[in-house]
Amino acid sequence: MTLDKSLKVSGGAIKSRNVLTRVERLKRLKELDRWSEGDPVLGIPKTRVIKVSLKKKKKVKTEEDDKKKKKK
């Protein structure tokens, strides 16, 4: 069965997920020093997923831009 064009997301792989796989959770816990080798894999603690959001850059006004606006 095919998926309609209107339902497809253009950047689907880029979007942040709210559920990590067990391997990703273990990797994150190792970085936080909350898990070490030999600890049980089942029943590991939850990890917070950090959402990355890009802020738009503000355009810096220059003297040339002001001159162009005044001419119009």
Buried (B, 14 or more C-beta within 10 A) or exposed (E): EEEEEEEEEEEEEEEEEEEBEEEEBBEBBEEEEEBEEEEEEEEBEEBEEEEEEEEEEEEEEEEEEEEEEEEE
